[in-house]
Amino acid sequence: MNEARRFLVKGLLGQGGFGRVYLAELVSAGGFRKEVALKVLVGGITSHPEAAIRLRDEARLLGLLRHRNIVAVDDLVQLEEGWGVVMEVVHGVDLNVFVNHMLRQKTPFPARAATEVARGIARALEAAYTHSPSGTPLKAIHRDIKPGNVRITPEGEVKVLDFGIARAEFQAREAVTGDGRFGSLAYMAPERVMGDPDTAAGDIYALGVVLWETLTGHPRGRAVLRKDGHDRQLQQMTEGLSYRHDLDESAQDALNDLLHAMLAFSPTTRPDAAEVGTRLRALTAQLPGEDLETVSRRVIPQILAVRPALKPADVAELHPRSLQDNDNNTVSFHPGGEDVPPSPSFHAATTLSPNNQPQPDPAPPSPSWLPWAAMTLLGVLLMAGVAWKVVLPMVGRPSSESVTVQPTEPTPTEPTPTEPTPTEPTRTEPTPTPVPAETTPTPTPVEAAPRESPKPPAPTPPPPTAGSSKPTSDPPPASNAPRIRAAKFAVSGVDQVKASCGGVHGSGASSALVRDFPAGQCAITVTVSGIGTVLSTRLQVDVPRGYSCAVTDGALACR
């Protein structure tokens, strides 16, 4: 990276717990200048390793995606202050600011413009999931679609922001997907709240909530986790569109049908992003009101005119780290992996030695077949030894015609007299001298192994006493008990929570999630913080939901 390259900071666009976003001007050695947004992770990789990994993954993912509805990334750099992502500047306002401003003006958001916003988001989700830079789809899932992550420009362009917690499949990805939940609860689909694996259907559900809130101007709140309750919630949401007097009956019916599909309780019945975009395009043509470009050109300059000026930044310039100042935490940046041609604006990091000096190209590695050849030879020798052990007893003793056996004195404890063969009285067969270390067995026919007698069932373990960490055993469920999709048991002031429902177990530091079990009693066991006391209780669970437990007067109670 060129030493003369630097970023002239103009101001602070925003900040969070792990970093800041600056408005800056990129200045290169050749006099090239460009206004950029610079997202900088404060504290570096050692302070926030998980945040650093996700920041780099976001840059690599967005480097592979070039779409008009997705914010563009130009580079991933390591600055003196920490890792930084060089992004395009998207002037405008977030969707929630846009909608709230129009509500204060006593004006609902135009229905046509609302569907155009939703269509732009759907196009971004489709591109992120289906784009194949190396022949394999990225299958990127945003996991945090909400109005605050959607930017509208004064020209009516829609940009999806913040892919920092996205999940995707590409070679250069560092983060490992676990069981943790990411996103905003108000826009999470029921299956995501219950801890099921993330799918693209979760993004479609969140987009449905965004569309409904844009049309109504009201927050939806969290999703109801029971299907019957969720269906009632969805019915109330669609009925809320009836106050829009600018929508005729056919437009309301079309919107209700689309919202019912996007917000379906089962993720398998929701349409994909491509279908949502197609239906929104057809729906936009029949809706009244201003289009998105018209309303954006009229309203967004008014919002920007009254917003506070750019916040001052605490730095005037930011400089990329030189190779000599780099540390051992440098991570090479190859957008999309080795099989993806790198973008011209991306730079791969140089591998450094422990004393932070650039190293020459490594010598060619030794032939890779030598270890395999040695292992193969060793395996052949071992197999030959085993075969000798197996074949020798099957061959039997050698005959006197082929092998001459010297007569030996029999041992005192085991005499071996020579006996004549009844069928051949003229021939005798001497017995070889027994070897003390390993006696050659007489070959016998192979018989089937006897069947083992059934073992008695293991006794049921007794309930745990104080100081034990094992949960009480749950009683056997009824044979016709319905299946419960998931139940979560949260307890405060404890070090560990264990739950057992119908033979299915779950545990955690402050809560336990049990999935797919028969309805019935669940055994809950906790270890009280500080004193280590173990308390247990039972709870009847007949519906999927969350349960709150508390330790009161030395006993554990759940509701």
Protein Blocks (a to p, Z undefined) as FASTA:
>chain_A
ZZkbccddfbdfbdcfkbccdddddddfkopacdddddddehijmlmmmlmmmmmmmmmm
mmmpccfkbccdfbdcddfkbccddddddedddfklmmmmmmmnopacdfklmmmmmmmm
mmmmmmmmmpcfkopafkiafklacfklcccdfkopacdehjllgccddfklmbdcdfbd
edjfklccfklmnopacdfklmmmmmmmmmmmmmnopaebjadfbfklmmmmmmmmmmmm
mmmmkbcfklmmmmmmmmmmmmgfblklpccfklmmmmmmmmmmmpgcjdfklmmmmmmm
mmmmmpccddddfbfbdcdddfklpcfkbccddehijklccdfkbccdddddfkopacdd
ddddddfklmmmmmmmmmmmmmmmmmmmmmmmmnopadfklpccddddddfklccddddd
fklmmbccddddddfklccdddddddddddddddddddddddddehiabdcddddddfkl
ccdfbacdddehiabdcddeehiacddfkbccdehiaedddddddddehjlpacdddddd
fbdcddddddeehiacdZZ
